[in-house]
Amino acid sequence: MKNLNILVYLAIILFTRTGPAAAGPIENWRTFEVAVRDGNIPKKEAALKLAALVPGLSSYAEDVTLSGSTWAFPLEGYESRAVSKQDFKPGTVYGPYGTKGYDFFDGNRHGGHPAHDIFIHDRNRNCLDDGTGLQVKAVAMEDCVVLSVNTGWKKGGLLRGGNYVWLYNPKDNKFFYYAHLNDILVIPGKLVRASEPVGTVGRTGRLADSASSPTHVHLMVLEYIDGKMAPYDYYGRIVRKNESIRSRSR
């Protein structure tokens, strides 16, 4: 009986580490992220909370074993030419709120465009690749831990990101945000390896749902530096990596 109790206890520990309701840091991030997104926390308080959260997230990610040595292009079946290199404009006015410049702590009302949009071939806006007739999978660029997801966006909703996923790689202190997804294929607390799918490209979100908007994933990478979430322009890196992979496959 004693051995049975020990096994039950170990099973509970394992589940809380790897299951959908991951303990501690993952739950705390989700609560924090939604509060920031929805404007329910003052900026100064949010900055302090983030500083307190990052060490716990890093420790949790280390425990699930991240290698950080592999890399993948973020859309399955596509290459760097699908990336709009002109889109990275974190200092501009962008979106419906007239706010200049990107600040993570502005949440859904942020300005700027601190990301690159990566487009799929979808002339009729049905979220299917024109050539294959299939959905396009968005994949993890690096080994990461899934921090949080948002699902269930409805047409007409004001949330700009729609259905989205947040990932984290503590090896270089980077947060990855995939927005406008259709299906979400991961759950918080899980390790996702480079090239593994996190969702499918969709048209969810206040602006992405517009008929004039080409189907794309909005991929933002933020680097945590000195208590701030700094937009990271990964375009050069993504092109170099993509070309390197292509040359090796010849």
Secondary structure as GFF3:
##gff-version 3
##sequence-region A 1 250
A	DSSP	alpha_helix	2	18	.	.	.	ID=ss1
A	DSSP	alpha_helix	25	37	.	.	.	ID=ss2
A	DSSP	alpha_helix	43	63	.	.	.	ID=ss3
A	DSSP	three_ten_helix	80	82	.	.	.	ID=ss4
A	DSSP	three_ten_helix	85	87	.	.	.	ID=ss5
A	DSSP	three_ten_helix	104	109	.	.	.	ID=ss6
A	DSSP	beta_strand	116	119	.	.	.	ID=ss7
A	DSSP	beta_strand	137	139	.	.	.	ID=ss8
A	DSSP	beta_strand	144	150	.	.	.	ID=ss9
A	DSSP	beta_strand	163	169	.	.	.	ID=ss10
A	DSSP	beta_strand	174	184	.	.	.	ID=ss11
A	DSSP	beta_strand	191	192	.	.	.	ID=ss12
A	DSSP	beta_strand	197	201	.	.	.	ID=ss13
A	DSSP	beta_strand	216	225	.	.	.	ID=ss14
A	DSSP	beta_strand	228	231	.	.	.	ID=ss15
A	DSSP	alpha_helix	235	248	.	.	.	ID=ss16
###
